[in-house]
Amino acid sequence: MEQPRYKTDDTPLAAYLFLLGFKIIDIDYSEPRRCQFIFFDGGPEIRDAEHQYDIGKALVEPERYNKIYKRLARRVVTQTPWTEGVMNG
């Protein structure tokens, strides 16, 4: 049975979720001009984290967040495939 997945095309949100410890499985580049970050579905916790992000209550260490965001954005621009362990926070 395939494990449930959570998807977002929002790079800043993906960086936030990754920084919180949610695991990225893959980045889907199949749609032109848009990619999907695919996470293992963390159940209610990942949706709660998304909600906190959406309402402006996401609290993270800014320097680490910026570092993760830049790395993810670079992967999107170059369409680099996701490899487990490539972005240790």
C-alpha positions as CSV (number, residue, x, y, z in Angstrom):
1,M,0.0,0.0,0.0
2,E,1.4,3.4,-1.0
3,Q,2.0,5.9,1.8
4,P,-0.2,9.0,1.7
5,R,1.5,12.1,0.3
6,Y,1.2,15.9,0.9
7,K,1.9,18.1,-2.1
8,T,2.5,21.9,-2.4
9,D,3.7,24.1,-5.2
10,D,4.6,26.8,-2.7
11,T,8.4,26.9,-2.3
12,P,8.5,29.1,0.8
13,L,5.9,26.7,2.5
14,A,8.0,23.7,1.4
15,A,11.1,25.3,3.0
16,Y,9.1,25.9,6.2
17,L,7.8,22.3,6.3
18,F,11.2,20.9,5.6
19,L,12.7,22.9,8.3
20,L,10.1,21.6,10.8
21,G,11.3,18.1,9.9
22,F,8.7,16.9,7.4
23,K,10.4,14.7,4.8
24,I,10.4,15.5,1.1
25,I,9.9,12.4,-1.0
26,D,10.4,14.0,-4.4
27,I,10.0,17.2,-6.5
28,D,7.6,16.7,-9.5
29,Y,8.6,18.8,-12.5
30,S,6.0,17.3,-14.9
31,E,4.0,20.6,-15.2
32,P,5.7,23.4,-17.2
33,R,6.4,26.5,-15.0
34,R,5.3,24.7,-11.8
35,C,6.7,22.1,-9.6
36,Q,5.2,20.1,-6.8
37,F,7.1,19.3,-3.6
38,I,5.9,15.9,-2.4
39,F,6.2,15.1,1.3
40,F,5.3,12.1,3.3
41,D,1.9,13.0,4.7
42,G,2.4,14.0,8.3
43,G,-1.3,13.7,9.0
44,P,-2.9,16.5,11.0
45,E,0.6,17.9,12.0
46,I,1.5,18.9,8.5
47,R,-1.8,20.5,7.9
48,D,-1.5,22.3,11.2
49,A,1.9,23.6,10.2
50,E,0.5,24.7,6.9
51,H,-2.3,26.6,8.7
52,Q,0.2,28.3,11.0
53,Y,2.2,29.3,8.0
54,D,-0.9,30.6,6.2
55,I,-2.0,32.8,9.1
56,G,1.5,34.2,9.7
57,K,2.2,32.3,12.9
58,A,5.1,30.2,11.5
59,L,8.1,30.6,13.8
60,V,11.5,29.4,12.7
61,E,15.1,30.5,12.9
62,P,15.4,33.0,10.0
63,E,18.9,32.2,8.9
64,R,18.2,28.4,8.7
65,Y,14.9,29.1,6.9
66,N,16.6,31.4,4.4
67,K,19.3,28.8,3.7
68,I,16.8,26.0,3.1
69,Y,14.6,28.3,0.9
70,K,17.5,29.2,-1.3
71,R,18.5,25.6,-1.7
72,L,15.0,24.5,-2.7
73,A,14.6,27.5,-5.0
74,R,17.9,26.6,-6.7
75,R,16.7,23.0,-7.2
76,V,13.5,24.3,-8.8
77,V,15.3,26.6,-11.2
78,T,17.7,23.9,-12.3
79,Q,15.0,21.1,-12.0
80,T,17.4,19.0,-10.0
81,P,15.9,15.6,-8.9
82,W,15.4,15.2,-5.2
83,T,17.8,12.9,-3.4
84,E,17.3,11.9,0.2
85,G,19.8,13.6,2.5
86,V,20.9,16.2,0.1
87,M,19.8,19.1,2.2
88,N,20.7,18.6,5.8
89,G,19.1,21.7,7.5
